[in-house]
Amino acid sequence: MIKLQKPFARGAEHQVCLKENQTLQTCDKVYKFPDNIWCNTSFEAQIANLQMLKDLGIKCCSTNVLNPGMVYIESEMKEVPYLIEQEFVTDPTLNEIDLQNEAIRMQLLEYLIKSDELYVNKGMAIDFLGAESMKCLIKFFFDRSLPLGVYNFKKNNDNDIYLLDTGILKLDSLNPFVAKIINTMIQLQHYLIFKVINYYEKTNDFFPKINFATKSFAFPAYLATRVVTPFKNY
């Protein structure tokens, strides 16, 4: 049976742990188990998510979906529908220097277009950014002294980018109230990534879907990207 330590990080859907007797300095993998009340996801659904990303041509960090049934967490037994085993990435961020690289921006744009098409056609989207990542980008629009970064991506030495989170946001699997919140998050994350890319690379033939309600909901960030040049001059 897999034995895990106390979670050291938490997102909207998962808690993140190390295996017993490992540290952040010595580990090469982390383990994520679901811990939320708004989204019930099965082992089969996680496998399907990985396959969908593969079919879309989205590169992901090395990820395995396990079906252990039970795990030990701090010596307490816990039943889990699945466990995600993923390579540990020390700094999953595309920083300002990375984003000046055209090859990296074009990959990010390709992923964004595919996610937007998935959203428009099927009511699904790639889970690019967590809430914290979106919050950091919004803050940057108001304070250009802050560092620019697109989180949840790994970059290798060949400038290939890999997605860290392997979830697919599916509106039809949620209750109506939660679906409205996630719908806004999808549109907002698409828009934020678009603004990052569009500063360097004008994409006049593409604009992600964002409705009036989302613009109103995110009005301060939306207004900042319209009225104020939100990025540093290089």
Order of alpha helices (4+ residues) and beta strands (2+ residues): beta-beta-beta-beta-alpha-beta-beta-beta-beta-beta-alpha-alpha-beta-alpha-beta-beta-beta-beta-alpha-alpha-alpha
